[in-house]
Amino acid sequence: MTEGGQKTPGGTTFHPMMVEQESMWLDDHLRDGPSRYLESWVYHLRGPLDRDAVRWALERIVARHEALRSRFLLCDDRLLQEVLPEGRRLELETVACSPECVEDTLKELVRRPLDLAENPLRATLVDVSAETAVLVLQLHHLVIDDSALHTIEREFEEHYRAHVERRPATVAPVPLQPGAYAAAQRSAPRDPEARAYWREALRDLPDDVAGTLAADGAGAPDDLSGVRSDRGDRIAFDVDAVMTKRVRTVCRRVRATPFAVFASVVAVLLHSVRGAREVIVGIPVSRRDTADCDQMVAPLGELLPLRLAVSPDVSFAGLLEHVRDRIHEALTHKDISYAEVLAMARQRGRPGDRYLCRTVLVVDDAQPSRIELPGVEARRVLVHSGVSKYDLTFTFVAQGRGYLGFLEYPLDLFDAEAAGRVLEGFAALLERACDNPDRAVSHLTDAVVRGMPQ
């Protein structure tokens, strides 16, 4: 075996895994049950679909991006990514189903396990009728993040069009691949300022710091074997244009973002139920800081804990300023892995790999992308994986002048009714906060806490 970017006689190349990949690989292999890291890219296609063009487009994407033709292995106590040579024929599975069975079929397809020692993706074309099909691309999070999915969308559209129009595809060369990124990542000096910041940020964490609405100890395993399954569900909701306009009005006043407003409301929600003066909200950060990284298909995101002080006497506007500043500090010092931050917390006696980030907030302000195929109407379909990584995940995706939202929750901690009450509490707090940002936190929570699951 040859490592470090050297090709073997068989044409494969071995690289170390990226830091972001290592923690996910270990988590997946040390846990029982389904993977927590399965992602899906699903499009409903109506019209005369060229199936050869579909296969061609996917094969070109896989050939261009090494992560999509890599295997992830433990060899001699080293975690490696093995890049397979270009030119392998993509296996495009075909499944037939009736229109009545589409929803159940898609759920089944996106929840099938992936063997990382063989392939990090699976492509399936679901034939519904002569003019209707659904393309399902199932991927492991080891090779993908939201930005990479947008790259796949753009390239799929261009390669499909080029095949149909019998012309070369117009795509720029990929400047950086994950193997080279991983090598540079490991040789780069560690950022002392980032480590100093997070050591200070985690100093003297109180025992009652609130990171979840679940009962104390529930859902926070002391080791990777876990005390609950990761089976989950989600509730969809809307933040309409009127409410979003009110959110942005508050943003302008405090010079904050909608992300900061939503994070502040989540913090008040945790405070109102748990009664803690400090809460932790997990936030995703991106490391796509250079043009070379923009086109790379890889997981260039990380989760970091936002430690927030919530006083019942402070106004919501005052809390929002505090949250805004903590977000800025976290993004300024993001050159650190979650594994390192977690290790710092464990040194201070904090248990469990989910303890720091048990409630997570995701806000995507980019308008949803879409693909345009000649003669075919394409519509993105969001299919839930059936897994909840965290105790609660609030996701907001820009849609028109508002947001499409999802509340994801584990079935071992919440049933649908309890999760619905959590969402109602969030909506009530958001309404009250935007109605009067000068209102004290204690006045925001008076009526809300009584309806929350205890």
Buried (B, 14 or more C-beta within 10 A) or exposed (E): EEBEBEEEEEEBBBBBBBBBBBBBBBBBEEBEEBBBBBBBBBBBBBBEBBEEBBBBBBBBBBBBBBBBBBBBBEEEEEBBBBBBEEEEEBEBEEBEBEEEEBEEBBBBBBBEEBEBEEBBBBBBBBBBEEEBBBBBBBBBBBBBBBBBBBBBBBBBBBBBBBBBEEEEBEBEEBEBBBBBBBBEBEEEEEEEEBBEBBEEBBEEBEEEBBBBBBEEEBBBBEEEEBEBBBEBBBBEBEBEEEBBEBBBEBBEEBEBBBBBBBBBBBBBBBBBBBEBBBBBBBBBBBBBEEEBBBBBBBBBBBBBBBBBBBBBEBBBBBBBBBBBEBBEBBEEBBBBBBBBBBEBBBEEEBEBBBBBBBBBBBBBEEEEEEBEBEEBEBEBBEBBBBBBBBBBBBBBBBBEEBBBBBBBBBBBBBEEEBBBBBBBBBBBBBBBBBEEBEBBBBBBBEEBBEEBBE
